[in-house]
Structures are given as structure tokens and as C-alpha cells.
Amino acid sequence: MTCNAVIFDLDGTLLDTLQDLVNTLNTVLSRHDYPVHTIDECRFLVGHGMRELVRKALPEGVGTPETIDFLLPEFMAHYADNWNKNSRPYPGIGAMLDTLAQQKIKIAILSNKADHFTRLCAEFLLKEWTFDVVLGHHSGIAHKPDPEGALLVARMLGEEPSSILYVGDSGIDMLTATRAGMYPLGVLWGFRPESELLEFGAKALVRHPEEIIDQYFTLPNMRIMS
């Protein structure tokens, strides 16, 4: 198959945002006398969207819809002031994106993070590169691993799903890619372990962003191994 475009997950794939998410989460939890979490614990809490992050961070039996409705606005407000304190692109991301731009490959971002914050991250932390589509979660579109968002991005790019390389760091991303008919490529520098990526359908794994270029974008016809 020929790769005409790449869809990237955001947190844990293009950007290391974990510390800012953890700091925000723990600030809100501690204000209300709930137990806080280590950064390693939070690796397995993030990825399903911000509402689900708050729910999963609460003690068992506490995360009722009413409690989440109370805490989520506070979480969002605190994150709005602190989302870029520590968040940065992973090493090698810039060079990879430069090469994709030089080869005129279409690139997109699809995240379960709220759409507003997804766009902020792209605008300020990835401002040197132009993404054809940037899409975070908003009402009316299902969270990943539902393929709805990925298929919408494919239509916006004007590409068949089978021609899209989907790059992410979690089982959620691998399931999304598989369900959308895209090629699931797992990255090992993000939040989740290799075992999760393989369990949920990764067809290949990379340990550094330059491997994406070396393995998929060095030949003129840019073919992906099926």
C-alpha cells in the first residue's frame, strides 16, 4: 500500500505533556482531599479524554457523574493556566516533521484531548509546522478508539483510510487505526508499554521518530509494508 498521509496522536506521540497533566490533576485532587497520583500511575490514566481522566483518578466508587461534573471545570480551568509549563515535542519530532514537509506528505493530529487544548498545543508547541488537519475531542464526535474521528480526518485530507499511516503511543490509537482501516504504527517513547501496543494491533513499532522516515518515507513511492 502507498502512504499518502500520516495521522498523529498528540500526547505521548508528538508531545510529552504528561508532567503538566499530572500537576493539574494532582492539584485538583489535593484541593478536595482525594489521593494524588505518581507520574507513572498517570501514564495509564490519560488517553481516554479529560472527563475520563478525572473519573479514573478518583478513588473507586467516588467517580459519580455528579462528582466529575463538579471537578472537571476546575481541572480544565487549572490546565488552561498550566498546559505549557513543561510540555514539549519529543526529541527528533521536529526533524521528522521537517522531512515530511519536504516530501509534501499530508499530516494531521487526532487527539482525545479537548479540541481547544489540542489546537493550542499545535499552535504554540508545534508552530513551525503546518498540519492539514488538527482535531481534538468535541461534542458530536466519539472518543477514540471509535474510528469516527479518524475517518473524518481521512475525508478532510481527501485520502482513503488504507493510504494513511496512523502513529500513536497507546492501545487506544492502535485500535482506532485498525477499526478505521489505517496502518497502526506504535511509538515506544510515549506513555504506554510495548506490550500494550502489540496487544491492541500495532503492525510495527519504532523507538525514535527518525525511524518513521527511514522505514516509510525514504523510497520514492513511499510504500508501507502490509
Secondary structure, 3 states (H helix, E strand, C coil): CECCEEEECCECCCEECHHHHHHHHHHHHHHCCCCCCCHHHHCCCCCCCHHHHHHHHCCCCCCCHHHHHHHHHHHHHHHHHHCCCCCEECCCHHHHHHHHHHCCCEEEEEEEEEHHHHHHHHHHHCCCCCCCEEEEECCCCCCCCCCHHHHHHHHHHCCCHHHEEEEECCHHHHHHHHHHCCEEEEECCCCCCHHHHHHCCCCEEECCHHHHHHHHCCCCCCECCC
